[in-house]
Amino acid sequence: MTLHELLRGTWRFLTFREFRPAPGTMHLWLLWGLACTWLAGIGRYWDHPRALWWQSLGLGSLAYVLVLSLLLWLLLLPLRTRVGRYPQILLFVTLTAPPAFLYAIPVERWMPMAQAASVNAWFLGIVAIWRVALWAHFLVKAARLPNGAVLCVVLLPLTIIVTALASLNLEHVVFAIMSGIRDEQRSAADAAYMIVLLLTYLSLLSLPFVLLGYIFYAVKAFRERGLNEAGPDDDPPRRR
């Protein structure tokens, strides 16, 4: 498989067109996706003044996609979808990495900090919306889930991830925002993480409702599978 084929397939995936790895190429696509994730992770923190060493090396991004893929895979298991293997979910997650190359643009070197923070916030929004749209498209086209289940499976990991990121304080900024940021602590990512803080509050409010919806569709899928496995011959006899 050539680099041109990898780039073409990735572009088709990112533009919501049909994408199916050829038989026997799954391992190559996984390596490609992990390489894109690694480069995006390095680009995200290469000029960040408060980045930790494992973030600068892109290791945090690699660990993140492995954990995120596991979470999404576990969420889909009870729904009995057509995409039931972990490598399939991992490939999807890693191929959403290229949009994050926007984070590598050092806008704070070309404009005042306030404007750079605004641009980074826009970058965050573009990448987040793009990835969520790809996930919804994947659930509809590949997993063949009904619209209600798609909504729950899209929102549930989002609420969990946003809350976890704010709790872990990965940018060393989120909690500082709550108490006020001193001038010497400001960075171009502050506006973006103000958005994360707002999303955290919204996530906490919506989580119970989304979770109830997810449980409903999981139980429904379980019951439908039981009926399909029982078959017409296993129906109880009717009274005459």
C-alpha positions as CSV (number, residue, x, y, z in Angstrom):
1,M,0.0,0.0,0.0
2,T,1.4,3.4,-1.0
3,L,1.4,6.7,0.8
4,H,-0.9,8.1,-1.9
5,E,-3.5,5.3,-1.1
6,L,-3.3,6.0,2.6
7,L,-3.7,9.8,2.1
8,R,-6.6,9.2,-0.4
9,G,-8.4,6.8,1.9
10,T,-8.0,9.2,4.9
11,W,-9.4,12.1,2.9
12,R,-12.4,10.0,1.9
13,F,-13.0,9.1,5.5
14,L,-12.7,12.7,6.7
15,T,-15.1,14.0,4.0
16,F,-17.8,11.5,5.0
17,R,-17.5,9.2,1.9
18,E,-17.4,5.5,1.9
19,F,-14.2,4.1,3.3
20,R,-13.4,0.4,3.6
21,P,-9.9,-0.9,4.1
22,A,-9.0,-3.6,1.6
23,P,-8.7,-7.2,3.0
24,G,-5.4,-7.8,4.7
25,T,-4.6,-4.1,5.1
26,M,-6.1,-3.5,8.5
27,H,-2.8,-3.6,10.3
28,L,-1.3,-1.1,7.9
29,W,-4.2,1.3,8.4
30,L,-3.9,1.0,12.2
31,L,-0.2,1.8,12.0
32,W,-1.0,4.8,9.8
33,G,-3.8,6.0,12.1
34,L,-1.5,5.7,15.2
35,A,1.2,7.6,13.3
36,C,-1.3,10.4,12.5
37,T,-2.3,10.5,16.1
38,W,1.3,10.7,17.3
39,L,2.1,13.5,15.0
40,A,-1.0,15.4,16.0
41,G,-0.1,15.0,19.6
42,I,3.4,16.4,19.0
43,G,2.0,19.3,17.1
44,R,-0.5,20.0,19.8
45,Y,2.2,20.7,22.4
46,W,5.4,21.5,20.5
47,D,5.3,25.2,21.5
48,H,3.2,24.9,24.7
49,P,5.0,26.6,27.6
50,R,3.5,24.3,30.3
51,A,3.5,20.9,28.4
52,L,4.8,17.9,30.3
53,W,7.5,15.7,28.6
54,W,5.1,12.9,27.7
55,Q,2.7,15.4,26.1
56,S,5.5,16.9,24.1
57,L,6.4,13.4,22.8
58,G,2.9,12.7,21.7
59,L,2.5,9.8,24.2
60,G,-0.5,11.4,25.8
61,S,-2.4,11.4,22.5
62,L,-1.5,7.7,21.8
63,A,-2.8,6.7,25.3
64,Y,-5.9,8.8,24.8
65,V,-7.0,7.1,21.6
66,L,-6.5,3.7,23.1
67,V,-8.6,4.5,26.1
68,L,-11.2,6.4,24.0
69,S,-11.5,3.5,21.6
70,L,-12.0,1.1,24.5
71,L,-14.7,3.3,25.9
72,L,-16.6,3.6,22.6
73,W,-16.2,-0.2,22.0
74,L,-17.7,-0.9,25.4
75,L,-20.6,1.5,24.7
76,L,-21.4,-0.2,21.4
77,L,-21.2,-3.8,22.8
78,P,-24.7,-3.8,24.4
79,L,-26.3,-2.4,21.3
80,R,-25.3,-5.4,19.1
81,T,-24.0,-3.3,16.2
82,R,-22.4,-4.5,13.0
83,V,-19.0,-3.1,14.1
84,G,-18.2,-5.2,17.1
85,R,-14.4,-5.4,17.0
86,Y,-12.1,-3.2,19.0
87,P,-9.6,-2.7,16.0
88,Q,-12.4,-1.2,13.9
89,I,-13.2,1.4,16.6
90,L,-9.5,2.1,17.1
91,L,-9.0,2.7,13.4
92,F,-12.0,5.1,13.3
93,V,-10.6,7.1,16.3
94,T,-7.1,7.3,15.0
95,L,-8.2,8.5,11.6
96,T,-9.9,11.5,13.2
97,A,-6.5,12.7,14.2
98,P,-5.5,14.8,11.1
99,P,-7.9,17.7,11.8
100,A,-6.0,18.3,15.1
101,F,-3.0,19.4,13.0
102,L,-4.7,22.8,13.3
103,Y,-3.4,22.9,16.9
104,A,0.2,22.9,15.6
105,I,-0.2,26.4,14.1
106,P,1.6,28.8,16.4
107,V,-0.9,31.6,16.1
108,E,0.3,33.2,19.3
109,R,3.5,34.1,17.5
110,W,1.7,36.2,14.9
111,M,-0.9,38.0,17.0
112,P,-1.6,39.3,20.5
113,M,-2.4,36.7,23.1
114,A,-6.1,37.6,23.3
115,Q,-6.6,37.1,19.6
116,A,-4.5,33.9,19.6
117,A,-6.8,32.6,22.4
118,S,-9.8,33.3,20.3
119,V,-8.3,31.6,17.2
120,N,-7.4,28.5,19.3
121,A,-11.0,28.4,20.6
122,W,-12.2,28.4,17.0
123,F,-9.8,25.6,16.2
124,L,-11.1,23.6,19.2
125,G,-14.6,24.0,18.0
126,I,-13.9,23.1,14.4
127,V,-12.0,19.9,15.4
128,A,-14.6,18.9,18.0
129,I,-17.6,19.4,15.6
130,W,-15.8,17.6,12.8
131,R,-15.0,14.6,15.0
132,V,-18.5,14.4,16.5
133,A,-20.0,14.5,13.0
134,L,-17.7,11.7,11.8
135,W,-18.7,9.6,14.8
136,A,-22.4,10.2,14.1
137,H,-21.9,9.3,10.5
138,F,-20.1,6.1,11.5
139,L,-22.9,5.1,13.8
140,V,-25.5,5.6,11.1
141,K,-23.7,4.1,8.1
142,A,-21.5,1.4,9.6
143,A,-23.2,0.5,12.9
144,R,-26.7,0.9,11.5
145,L,-28.1,2.3,14.7
146,P,-31.5,4.1,14.9
147,N,-31.5,7.9,15.3
148,G,-32.3,7.9,19.0
149,A,-29.5,5.4,19.8
150,V,-27.1,7.5,17.7
151,L,-27.9,10.6,19.7
152,C,-27.3,8.7,23.0
153,V,-24.1,7.1,21.8
154,V,-22.8,10.4,20.6
155,L,-23.7,12.4,23.7
156,L,-22.8,9.9,26.4
157,P,-19.0,9.6,25.7
158,L,-18.9,13.4,25.1
159,T,-20.3,14.1,28.6
160,I,-17.9,11.6,30.1
161,I,-14.8,12.9,28.2
162,V,-15.4,16.6,28.8
163,T,-15.9,16.0,32.6
164,A,-12.8,13.8,32.8
165,L,-10.6,16.3,30.9
166,A,-11.7,19.1,33.3
167,S,-11.2,16.9,36.3
168,L,-7.7,15.9,35.2
169,N,-6.8,19.5,34.4
170,L,-4.6,18.5,31.5
171,E,-3.9,22.1,30.5
172,H,-3.2,23.3,34.1
173,V,-5.7,26.0,33.3
174,V,-9.3,24.8,33.9
175,F,-9.3,25.2,37.6
176,A,-7.3,28.4,37.5
177,I,-10.1,29.9,35.4
178,M,-12.6,29.2,38.2
179,S,-10.5,31.3,40.6
180,G,-9.1,33.9,38.1
181,I,-6.1,33.7,35.9
182,R,-3.0,35.8,36.7
183,D,-1.3,37.6,33.9
184,E,1.8,35.4,34.1
185,Q,-0.3,32.3,33.8
186,R,-2.2,33.2,30.6
187,S,-1.7,31.1,27.5
188,A,-3.3,30.9,24.0
189,A,-5.4,27.9,25.2
190,D,-7.3,29.8,28.0
191,A,-10.3,30.7,25.8
192,A,-10.6,27.2,24.6
193,Y,-10.7,25.8,28.1
194,M,-13.3,28.3,29.1
195,I,-15.4,26.5,26.6
196,V,-14.4,23.2,28.2
197,L,-15.5,24.5,31.6
198,L,-18.9,25.5,30.2
199,L,-19.3,22.2,28.5
200,T,-18.5,20.5,31.8
201,Y,-21.4,22.1,33.5
202,L,-23.7,21.2,30.6
203,S,-22.4,17.6,30.6
204,L,-23.2,17.2,34.3
205,L,-26.8,18.4,33.7
206,S,-27.5,16.2,30.7
207,L,-25.7,13.0,31.8
208,P,-28.6,11.4,33.7
209,F,-31.0,11.8,30.7
210,V,-28.5,10.6,28.2
211,L,-27.6,7.6,30.4
212,L,-31.3,6.6,30.7
213,G,-31.7,6.8,26.9
214,Y,-28.7,4.6,26.4
215,I,-30.0,2.0,28.8
216,F,-33.3,2.0,27.0
217,Y,-31.7,1.2,23.7
218,A,-29.3,-1.4,25.2
219,V,-32.2,-3.3,26.8
220,K,-34.2,-3.0,23.6
221,A,-31.2,-4.5,21.6
222,F,-30.9,-7.3,24.2
223,R,-34.6,-8.2,23.9
224,E,-34.5,-8.1,20.1
225,R,-31.5,-10.4,20.0
226,G,-33.3,-12.8,22.4
227,L,-36.3,-12.9,20.2
228,N,-34.2,-13.5,17.1
229,E,-32.3,-16.3,18.7
230,A,-35.5,-18.0,19.9
231,G,-36.9,-18.1,16.4
232,P,-40.4,-19.0,15.3
233,D,-40.2,-22.6,16.4
234,D,-39.6,-21.7,20.0
235,D,-42.8,-19.7,20.4
236,P,-45.0,-20.9,23.1
237,P,-48.0,-22.9,21.9
238,R,-51.3,-21.0,21.6
239,R,-54.4,-22.0,23.5
240,R,-57.2,-23.4,21.4
